[in-house]
Amino acid sequence: MAQPDNKNDIQNLEHLIQQARRNEAIALKLFEIELGMLKASELSEFTDRLTEQVRDRFQLDDAWFAFIDIEENRRIMALMSDQGALSERLLCPSGELKALTATNHSPILSSTMGHLQKLTPGHLRDTIKSTALLPLEMENRIIGALILGSSDPQRYTADMASFFLEQLAVKTSAGLTSIWAREQLRQLATRDPLTGLRNRRDMEAALEQELGRSKRYGLPMALMFFDLDDFKQINDNWGHETGDACLVHVSQRLESFLRRDDSLFRFAGDEFVALLPGQSEASAEQIAQRMQEALSSTPLHTQNAAIVISFSYGVACIKPEDNVKPDELIRTADQRLYEMKRNPDRANTAQNSSL
């Protein structure tokens, strides 16, 4: 190998070595980020781990997602919220991200924030001075961007090379596509396709988990079993399509009364179950009665009629010291439900004892 014979050659060689080391360090960081993405078991873990690692390893002020406002992205955003994702995300009209498609899906680096304000969370708009927008693709179409933000106006400028940012965009797109496909398969196994509620299979797993948590943390837990009144008549009088609309209407109304930690499931047919961690029997009774009042005051409007829907319910509650099996809790609530159906005037207020 020829030896450098002058000072410039030595300086050039040192510069190349330093650049190679910087590139190697960046490649290692990208590899570590990719490993973190691969280890994620659900969507919220994927997005939170990604933004945290990108922010920390590349010393950014923040990193967030901007999704184009389409149905699939609304479902992604809803699942992130359901899973308690902490990462920032925005839903934007397609026009605000159309520049991505005009650059052959390459990252956009900018130190001019004026036209990017709508793609920046409100609380960051006074802080962020330069950004890198990394296009995210699913099924060969742009669905949004991972946006890296810095308070340094020279951190990202239009004349900078973007090779490693392109690599991060590709890895993020592949990871997001994979985790979303897994989430959809999981939902097919655990979600009721009509109402979108979690199904009986998922309820059984959740109940086991909540019973264990109740015992571990010394908290009560209530289970409510719902059954719609005269649902067969709705199907007979207005048809099964209206019956399906009725089930969707009921699930949405019931779910609106639940807290973040509560869960609603479609058990079977016109039967629903709600798990209420930390709730006593008395508070569960109050919630059920408010649900009844709200449902009766908001009928389902069809082309031919306004259908008032009602339900009967049964409540079963456990205390932490109780040694109750899941099927015993369900059976107790089910028995109390049918007591109400047999005697509608006798509400569950007489059922004041815990299991």
Secondary structure, DSSP 4 states (H G I P E B T S, - for coil): -PPP-SHHHHHHHHHHHHHHHHHHHHHHHHHHHHHHHHH--SHHHHHHHHHHHHHHHTT-SEEEEEEESSHHHHHHHHHHHHTT--S-EEEE-GGGGHHHHTTTT--EEES--GGGGGGS-GGGTTT--EEEEEEEEETTEEEEEEEEEES-TTSS-TTS--HHHHHHHHHHHHHHHHHHHHHHHHHHHHB-TTT--B-HHHHHHHHHHHHHHHHHHT--EEEEEEEETTHHHHHHHH-HHHHHHHHHHHHHHHHTT--TT-EEEEEETTEEEEEEET--HHHHHHHHHHHHHHHHHSPEE-SS-EE---EEEEEEEE-TT----HHHHHHHHHHHHHHHHH-TTS-GGG-----
